Amino acid sequence: MTPTTSYQQPTARGYYGQFGGAFVPEMLYPNVEELRTQYLAIMADPAFQAELQALLRDYVGRPTPLFEAKRLSAKYNTRIFLKREDLCHTGAHKINNTVGQILLAQRLGKTRIIAETGAGQHGVATATVCALMGLPCVVYMGAIDMERQAPNVARMRLLGAEVRRAESGSQTLKDATNEAIRDWIANPVDTHYIIGSVVGPHPYPDLVARLQSVISEEMRKQLLEKTGSELPDFVVACVGGGSNAAGAFYHFLDEPEVRLIAVEAAGHGIHSGHSAATSVLGTPGIIHGSKTLLMQDEHGQITEPYSLSAGLDYPGIGPLHAYLGEVGRSEFIAITDDEALTAVAELSRLEGIIPALETAHALAALGQLGAGPDDVVVVNLSGRGDKDLETYLKNMDKLV
Ligand SMILES: *Cc1c(COP(=O)(O)O)cnc(C)c1O
């Protein structure tokens, strides 16, 4: 049985405690309202579920394995399992969400897809499912990000997507999001906006968490087979916006004996001025349509986040995570760039798996859990490291 608790479920207006909601310009209200009133019924439809399950199995490659990492376990003197989201099609968990949202878009009668992307990973996952379904796809991306993430721009174009350059402001994710919202306002009838994490106005945080929850649903079955219990002692995941963590935590949220560890990017150090540790540095405010913790100055201007890892370089966190932290259901750990790089080398050498730089933050937290020899620890291996090879090459001195 799937447990349901107040932790999983926001209120009808999308609140998790004080966080969440839908703060959108009036012109966007009909689009968000259409989605809000229909997403639960569509997702509950057996025909939708059958199509989603078939695609997750045959296209994404689910269930992903739960691998017992014996050499890593020996090093940390505890029992460590890796949930292999890195083996998903396109190399990370993001496709779980885009596959679900494109099926939803089709049922809403939408014929055109837009998305925003920072590092390009969500853009690639969106372009992929648009190619699969034969739908036109426009991805907004900051001009600076397009320079920094050129291989992902090439991938999106190869997949048939149009990548539009956001030239305003800091020319990064925030500006790409503004452009996408403008597009959606201009094209409310035919277009669905695929958001890539558990952020944005309600119902997106809940929609994305539900689509990613397949991760913890599989974990419970796999743990039962491998350990005799569905419940581990720790679940560890990195948090950018928080979608892979939401998926890994979801079916453990109402199991208080399972400790949920959310790992943020400390960059050069939490208080260095070059960090993305939102749970420590953030204060309540509104970003991308929801109330959550975000990094801002005393005038409410968003402070530029920093992490060597492009996927964790986000100034907010999803409202669910802000809430879980506030009520003490989850615990936050912050990991620096250098600690993450050390974890990249460690997993590569000990287990023959090269993780994404984002994922390496979760791995670097293993030494700080206080887990004992009888404990079971699951690390959500959110993505593979191929996309980060250039960064790894530039930092070889820290990896050898
Ligand atoms: C995008 C990304 C993340 C961060 O996004 P979340 O929504 O916090 O999961 C983490 N790991 C990988 C591999 C990613 O591509």
The ligand as a Gaussian input file, in Angstrom:
#p B3LYP/6-31G(d) Opt

LIG

0 1
 C       19.251000      18.419000     -12.455000
 C       19.997000      17.449000     -11.634000
 C       19.984000      17.491000     -10.227000
 C       19.284000      18.579000      -9.457000
 O       17.909000      18.674000      -9.652000
 P       16.856000      18.192000      -8.563000
 O       15.568000      18.714000      -9.056000
 O       17.264000      18.783000      -7.245000
 O       16.907000      16.710000      -8.528000
 C       20.644000      16.497000      -9.527000
 N       21.332000      15.515000     -10.160000
 C       21.391000      15.453000     -11.503000
 C       22.163000      14.350000     -12.136000
 C       20.736000      16.407000     -12.292000
 O       20.806000      16.328000     -13.629000

